Amino acid sequence: MPVHVHLFIKTDPAVALDNIIARIKGKRSRMLRNEFPALKSRLPALWTRNYFVSTCGHASLETVKKNVEEQKSR
């Protein structure tokens, strides 16, 4: 997709990823609706409930950054 976001998050393994994603999307939605009031009446929801999560195992931060940068050029 031409518009998407990569987040590299370090978290406690006991925290459910779906809760983290829901909180991020909820907070960003509120911020955008406050900044752009027209969004309140034009769109019922800013995000879908869908998301993709992948672990990076023992890859270094530099390796992850490089992979994200490479995806930008695709």
N, C-alpha and C positions, 0 to 999 in steps of 0.2 A: 504494500500500500504506500502511496506517496506521502501520507501523513501518519506518522506513528512516533512513539516515544520509547526510548530505551532507558530503563532505570537499572542501576547496579546497586542493590540493597544488601547490606549486611544486617542480619537480624538474629534473634534468639530462635533456635530451631523449634522451640515449644510454641511459638506464635504461628497461628494459622495464616498462610499466605493469602487466602481469600479475604480475610479480615484486613490485612495490610492494603491490598489492592482496593477494596471497597472504601477504606478511609481516605486513601490518596485521591481516588476519583471523586468522592463526596466533597472533600475539601476544595479541590480544584474547581469543581462545578459551582460551588457557592462563591468562590472568588471570581470566577468568570461572570456569573450572573450579577454579582454586585458591581463589577466593572462595566459590564455591558447589559443594562437593564432590558434591552429589546429581546435578549435571549429568554427572559422569563415568560414572555407571551408567545414566542415563535416556536420554541422547541420544548416538548414535554420532558425530554431527557437529553443530556449532552453526551453521555457515554452509553455504550451497550454494556451488558454484564460480562461480555467476553474479555479474556485476556490470555496471554501466553506466558508461561514461566519456565525457565530452564536454570539448572544449577551450573556453576562453572567448576565445580570440583576443586582441584588444587591449582587451577590456572592462576597466574599472577594478574594483578590489576592491570599491568601494562598489556598483557595478552588480550584481556577482555576489551580494553580501550581500542586496541588495534583492530580487533574483530568488528567492533561497532563502527569504527571509522571506515573500514572496508565496505560495510554494508551501505553506507551513504552513497558510494559511487555506483552501486548496482542499479 
